[in-house]
Amino acid sequence: MKWEIVIGLEIHAQLKTASKIFSGASTAFGAEPNTQACLVDLGYPGVLPVLNREAVNMAIRFGVATHSEIAERSVFARKNYFYPDLPKGYQISQYELPVVHDGWIDVVLDDGERKRVGITRAHLEEDAGKSLHEDFHGLSGIDLNRAGTPLLEIVSEPDLRSAREAVAYMKLIHQLVRYLDICDGNMQEGSLRCDANISVRPVGRHEFGTRAEIKNLNSFRFIERAINYEAERQIDILESGGSVVQETRLYDSGKDETRPMRSKEEANDYRYFPDPDLLPLMIDAAVVETARAELPELPWAKRARFSEQYGLADYDAGVLTASRAVAAYYESVASGVQDPKLAANWVMGDLAGALNKAGADVEDSPVDADALAGLLARIEDGTISGKIAKEVFEAMWAGHGSADEVIGDRGLRQITDTSAIMEVIGQVLADNPGQLEQFRAGKDKLFGFFVGQVMKATGGKANPAQVNDLLRKALSE
């Protein structure tokens, strides 16, 4: 029997507000445990939550960007459950009336196929604290710094049919929330994580199978591995005559397997009811239209523009628009050169390699966009060759000055004088009579040998195009 995988993702994006969603406590990462949890976060009697307006604005921006409906009236509810890192005994979330609902986003897969994924809802909620197990022998520690941190939970329709599609969708959401500047997307710090709901069904059947939820996946690689493992596990159960149990599972990356965590709760297990301390959230049309007008150019629009405006291949345009910072850097470089493809090659090649080696972001590059454009201009005007440019770039990266300063200080200006190059060519041919005889006897591959000898004799400074032209003429005489 052939099986179809059905996947829906619940992505939790930590919003980039300076303070928590219902209190003034800081959301800064890395503070000492329990130093950023105030009385509101801890649920002390007599304290009242106050909604963070900027968290609402960020949710609206996401909704507008994903063609979603923005609720004129939405409600915060109490989701009741007991867990050590939830001091109030309930989480403030949204249930029946979320702020964002019924949207969609188009995902472009690796093979160019376009997949439309529905967004059921995106609702605001507070995060819980964190249980720490590693440093407490036989015990658990509780850090409540995260308690009350604002989250936007983005729930997809069950439209995904493979781990490949799920990863592509997650990557697009990751890119989008960073473009919108509502989440830093740092998955290592827990700023973006997801739960995957997975079921399988025979191909052609419309009814969904019993699903399992895999909790707290925080890397694209783990998402793919967890989905593939869980789908195979369910298929094995069904093909052996068993039944899949609805449950919540955890992914063990060390063993590359999922394992049971608890039976899957239903909504009524949480006893949702409207939070009596929070009024309904009312959003008027003017606020939505303001958010729409202030949207930045979104990644898919920027990618299409880069392809058209700069004549870039789809792949190159995709790489260069992966983040707003990289896209802005590239456009600054491209504006200072004649060939936008040359700029693309350097940003994706030498610059990206240097940043990766240094573990740095493009915003921290010691070679800024204007400086790189200055270097590429010297390639275009023939001052240096592409090979010498790499040496110049390394010197610029090390802080040895601008392209012109490095070229001048090191005497790297390209030799373009025809007579000087011909003099070197004559000497190379005279020094290699055996190879010259073989070439003229028909061994054409030796042309590259002669080019190499000329470039070596000039310290790599001779203009390569001139060397090739002049050498061909000399060998044909």
Secondary structure, DSSP 8 states (H G I E B T S, - for coil): --EEEEEEEEEEEE---SB-SSSS-B--TT--TTSS--HHHHT-TT------HHHHHHHHHHHHHTT-EE-SEE--EEEE---TT-TTSEEEE--SS-SEEEEEEEEE-TTS-EEEEEEEEEEEEE---EEE-TTSTT--EEE-TTTT-EEEEEEE-S-B-SHHHHHHHHHHHHHHHHHTTS----TTTTSEEEEEEEEEEETT--S----EEEEEE-SHHHHHHHHHHHHHHHHHHHHTT-----EEEEEETTTTEEEEEEE---GGGGT-EE-TTS--EE--HHHHHHHHHT----HHHHHHHHHHHH---HHHHHHHTSSHHHHHHHHHHHTTSS-HHHHHHHIIIIIHHHHHHHT--GGG-SS-HHHHHHHHHHHHTTSS-HHHHHHHHHHHHTT---HHHHHHHHT---B--HHHHHHHHHHHHHH-HHHHHHHHTT-TTHHHHHHHHHHHHTTT-B-HHHHHHHHHHHHH-
